[in-house]
């Protein structure tokens, strides 16, 4: 049976009647057939979202009423937590404990934005003080309208929540296009929305490729706001499409994030955070700290421990006990990562560990944890996002050099610094040109805190109040006291 689009509260086959197959990256075997959307399907979905926004109840409900729907969605996600986590493992390949963590965070995201929706009833306007007593003015916030969202394959259901939850909390309606690589939990989210009795047209989900479904969504004149998470080239195209219509956009793009480790850092803790920062989710993380800078005085000792611990990482199918590194998401990504590793060796970097498929795994898109040293600052593998379990390590001799090396990048999503000197940590954190900085850790993410980058890592911020603001417009309403004379024309 082919899984269908969810449009206007109904399950619908593609206009083309075509489908594609979702593949399990651990076995290279098909899981499900999924409807392949095109422009006609996007038109239907946008029309449904437009009607639901312009004529339906959703933007006219109170924040408390919208929050109740979001809490119901969160509860239904929690009820299906194990099932959804296993579905994520099958579709994406990540280890089950990580998938379970993602689904818990997905439910938590809907809960958080339910709370912000409820607060909107109390904070729906701001009185503005004016110098002219005959006028009163206030600023009110209103939903931006129909939102389009395109999400990546590395955190499929969680990335959907990062966009769907704040958009719905704000009173927007939405058309969501998940990655064609990992569409299954997005379809499950549609089932949950239907079960939660979300009004028809409020959330519409169309599956399909970027060219066939993503592009028509991004350039659709009926979409008021586009939110995208993915690669820089695709984000640049979406930005160009949006420019033609002067459309509201938010972009969360790539990264090549640095992790600076000073000499007073506990080496065992440093190794733990290096590995988590690059091998979690197989390194398929936009904020992965893939450039590690180590004080030269502890560099030899740290490298010895890092290689020793990397050798212990259990690689295998995500549902197997003890697995910390699953397969990459598909054959295309597998080939890209292996090509990047080969390029690193050709550029003269030292392959300290890994670099290929594990010998005991003949099927699946597995790549060993890979560590490069002696990497030139001009090397491709130092500058470009690999999006796999590949880390590049360099030494530094001073704080100033470390900051300069860290900031010498077209990306600016995240960064991290480790030291027992917290004043130095704060100084370095403020000097790093990135939107997310971790101190004595790497990668912890909280729905309450802003998420987004500098430079080519994107535009705007997700999560927290900032995420809600993405889907709100601010309107000025100024009133004149008609009992007072104006006197410009009539004297």
N, C-alpha and C positions, 0 to 999 in steps of 0.2 A: 504494500500500500504506500502510495506517495503522500508525504506530509505536505499539507497545503498552506497557503498564505492565510493570515488572519486579517480580514478587512471588514470594517463596519460591523464588528461583532459576529461575523460569519467566517466559516472556513471555505476558502475558494481556491480552485485549481488555477494554474497559470493560464493567462490568455493564450499563450503559445502551445499549451498542453505539454511542454517540455519539462524535463526534470534533470537533476544531477544526483550524484551519489556521495554521501558522507562516508569517509574512510577512517577506520580505526588505525592510528599511526603505529600502534604496538604490533599489530598483526598484518597490516596492509590489506585487510579484508573490509568489504562494504558493511555499513551498519544500516543505513536507511536511504531510500530515495526521497528527494526533497524537491518541491516545486521550484522551477527556474523562472524567476520573475523578469519582466521586461517593462518598457515604458508604459504600456497599457495598464499593467498591474499597479505601477506607481501612480498613474493618473487616478485610478479607482481609489487607492489608499489615501492620496492627498485630498481628493474630493470628499471622502468620508470624514477625514480629520477636519477639513474646512467647514463642512456642514455641522459637525459636532461642536466646533468652536463658535461659529457664527450664530447657530440656531439652537444648539443643545444646552443642557443644563450645566455642563461641567464648569465653565469659567464663572458661572453665576452662583455656584454653590459657595457656602462659607468655607473658610479654611478648615474648620472643624469637620465639616462634612467630607471634604476631600481627604483629610487626614484619616478618617475612619476607613475609607477604601484602601489607603496605603497600608494601614495596620492590618487589614484583612489579608492583603497580598503577602505581607511579611509573615503572618501566621501560617498561611497556606504553603509558603516556601519552607518554613521550618517543619511543617508536617511531612513534607516530601524530601527532607534534607538528604537522607541516605540515597534515595533513588536519583535525585538530581546530581549529587556528587559522583555517583557511578556513571551517570550519563556524560558528565563532564570529562571523566577519565577516559571513557571510550572514544569520545569525539576529539579531545585535545591531547591526551596522552599523559597528563601530569599525574604525579603520585596521588593516591586517594586522600591522604591526610591534608594535602594542599588543596585539593578540590573541595573537601569538606569545609575547610577554613574559608574558601571563597564563597561557598553557598551560605554559610553563617553570616559572612560580611554582607552578602547580597540582601538577606533578610534585615540585617541591621541597618543597611542604607535606607530601605523603605521605612523602617521604624523612625529613623532620624528625621527624614523629610516629612513624615507624618507630623512630628512635633513642630517642625518649622511652619508647616501649613497651618496648624492650629494657632500659632503665634501671630500669623498674618492678620487674624481678626482683630487683634489688639494694636497692631502696628501698621494699619493700612493707610495712614496719612501722617504727614509731618507739617505742622504749621510754620510758615516762613514769616519772620519779622520784616516788615517793610517800613521805609522812612515816610511814606505817604499815608496818613491816617484814614483817608477815604477809601483805601483798598485793603482787602484781606487776601492772603494767598496761602495755598497749601500744595504740597507735592504728594501725589498718590502713585502707588505702584500697581500696574496691571499686567496680566500675562501677555507675552509678546505675540502669541497667536499659535499658528501651526508650526511645530518644530520637526525638523528632519534630523535623524541621527544615524550615523554609520559607525559601527564598532568593530574592533579587531578580534583576532582569534586567540589571543594569549590568555585572557581572563573573560571568557565569553559571557557568562551570566552576570558577573560582577560589573563588567563594563556597560552592559545593558542597564543595570540598576543605577549606575552613576549618572546616566542621562535620563532614563525614564522617570525615576523617582522625583528629582527636583523639577522636571518639566511638568509632571502631573500635579505636584504640590503647588506650583505657581498658578495652575489653572490652564496650562497649555494643553493642546492635543498633540499627538505625535505619530509620525511614521518612522519606524525603526527598520533599518536594513542590517542584519547581522552579517558577519563574514560567512561567505559560502564554504569556508573550510570547517567552521564549527557552528552550524546553525541550530543544533538540536535543543540546547537549553533555552534559546530564544523562543522557539516554538512552544516549549514547556511553559515559559513565562506567559505566552498568549493564553494557554489553557488555564493558567492560574488567574489571569485577569478576567477571563470569562466566568470562571467559578466564583470570583469575587463580585460578580455582577457589575463590573465596570461598564458605564454606559457605552453603547455602540459608537464606534468612531473615535473614541478617546485615545485608544492605543491600537495601532495597526502595524502588523509585522509582515514584511515582504522579503522573502529569501531570494538570493540570486547573486550574480557576479557584480563586480564594480562597474564595468562598462555597460552591462545590460540593465542593471537596476540602480546601482549607486549613482551613476552620472545623471540619469533622469531625475532622481530625487534631489541631488545637489543643485541642479539648474531649474528646478520646477518653480514657476512664478507664484504658485499657490502656497509655497513654503516661506514662512516669515523668518525663520532662524535655522541655521545648520550647525550641528555639533558633530565633530569628527575626531576620532582617535585612530592613529595609524602612522604611515610613513610620511616623511617630508615631501617626496615627489607628489603623492596623492593629495596631501594637505595643500600644497601649492596650487594644484589644479582646482581644488574646491574653492580656494581663496580667489582664484581668477574668475571662476564661474559666479561666485557671490558678488564680485566687484561689478559685474555687468548689471546687476540689479540693486547694488548697494545694500546687500543683505547682511543681516546680523549673523556673525559666525563666532564659534569658539573652536580652537584647534589644539589638540594634545598630540604632539608629534614625537620624533625620535630623541635619542640621547646617547651620549658617550660619557657617562658620569664618572668623575674621579673620586677616589678614596685615598685620603692623605693619612699616613700613619707615622707619627712622630716617635722618637727614640724611647720616650718614657712609657710607651704603651705596653701593656701586658701582651706578650707575643701570642699566647694561646687564645686570648680573646680576639686579637687581630686576625688570626687565621680563621677563627669561627665566623667573623663578620665578613671577611673576604669571600669565603665559600658561600655563605648565605647570599651575599650581594651579587654573585654571578652565577651560581649553580641552582638557586631556587627557580622553579618553573623552567628548568633547562636553559636558563639564561635568556629566555624569551620574555624579557621585561624591559619596558622602555626606559626605566630609571636604573637599570642594572649598573652597579659600580664596576665597570669593565676596564677602567684604567686605574691601576693601583700604584700609588707613589709611596715609597718606603724610605725612611731615613737611612742613609748609607751605613750608619754604624750598626744597625740591626738587620740590614738587608740579607746577609748570608744566612744568619740563623733563622730568620723568618721564612726565607725561601725553602730551606731544608724542611721545616715543619709543614709548610703549605703543600709541598709535593707529597710528603709522607701521608698527610691527611686526605688529600685528593685521591690517592690510591685506594683508600678505604671506602670510598663512596659506593654504595650498592646501586647498580644500574639494572633496570628491568621494567616489566609491565607495571603500570601504576597501581593495580589492585593487589600486587604481591606484597607481603609483609616486609617491612624494612627498606623498601625501595626509596631512595632519595633523588634519583635522576631517571626520569622516564624518557620516552622517545621525543624527538622533535615533532612538530605538528603535522608535517606532510613531506612528501618526497622533494618538493621544490625547496622548502626550507633546509632540508637535509643536504641537498646538493649545494645550496648557497653557502652554508656554514663550512662544509668540507672545502669548497673552493677558496673561502676566506683563509682557512688554515693553510692551505697550499700556498696562497699568495704571501702569507706571513713568512713562511719558510723561504720562499724565493727572494723576499726582501732582505733576508739575512738575520731575522730574529731567531733566537734560540728556543727551540721547542723543549721546554723543561719536562713536560708530561703530556700524555694524551695525544690527540690529533687525528684519531680515526674511529672506526666502528669497533666496539668491543668484540673480541674474538668469539665469545660464547653466545652471541646473539646474531643469528643468521637472518632473521626477519625483523622488520620494524626499522624506524628511522632513528637509530641510536647513534649518538656521538659521545665519545669519552669526555670527561672533564679535561679541558685543555688549558695549559699554562705556558705563556710566552714570556721570555726575559730578553734583555738586551734589545729592546724595541726602539727604533729611531722615532724621534718626535714627528718626523715627516712620513713615517710608514703608513700605508693604507690601513693596516689593522689597528693602529693607534688612533687614527682620526675618524674612521667610519664605524657605524653601528653594525655589528655582526649578527646580533640577535640569536645567540646560541651560547653554549657553556664554554666560552673562550675568554680568558682574562689576560691582559697585558700588564706586566709589572716593570717599573723603572725605579731607580734610586734617585734621591735628591740630597743636597748638602745643606740647604738653608730653608727657612720658612718662606722667604721671598721667592726662591726658586720653585718651591712646591706650588705656591699660589700661581705663579706665572705659567707653569706647566699645566696646572689644572684648568686655568682660564683660557688657554690657547686652544679653543675649539669653537666650531660654528654652532655647537649645541649648548644648551644651558638648562636642562631639565632638573638635574639633581646633582648632589655632591655630598661627601662625607669627610669628617675629620676625626681622628682618634688621638687622644693625649690625656694624661692625668692632669695637665695644666688647663683648667677650665677657662681661664682668661684667654689663653692662647686659642683654645677651641672657638670661643666666641669671636675673637678677632679674625680668625681664618674664615669662620662661617660667614661673617659679614663681608669679607673680601671676595668670596667666591661668587661668580656671576651665574647664578642658577636659582631656580624658583623653589627648590626643596633642598634643605641641608640637614643632614643627620650628624649628631655628635655622639661619638663612641658607639655607633651602631650603623646599620645600613638596611634600608627598605621598609621599616615599620610604617604603616599607612593607617591613618585614622580618618573616619568620615567627617569628623568635626573640623579638620584642618585643611587649609587651601592646597590645591594640587595643580601644578602647571609650571611652565618653563619660560626662560628668557630665550632670546635670539631665535634660532631656527627650531627650537623645541616647542614653539607654539604661541598661541594668543589666548588670553583669558585664563580663568581659574575654575576648576571643578571642586566639588565637595564643600562642606560647610555652608555658611551663609552665602559664600561666593558662588557656589554651584547653583543655589536658588536664584541669585541675581542674574545669572546667565539667561534666565527665561522670563525676566520681568522688564517692562518698560516703565520709565518714570514720566509722569504727566504733571505739568503745572496747571493749577486751576486758580485763577485770580478773579476776585469779585469786587465790584464797585458799589459803594453805598449810594443807592439811587436817591436817597433823601438829601444828599449833599449836592450843591451846584458844581457843575464841571466848567461850563462857560467858555468853551473854545469857540463855538459858533453862535449859539443862542445866548444873547446877553440878558 
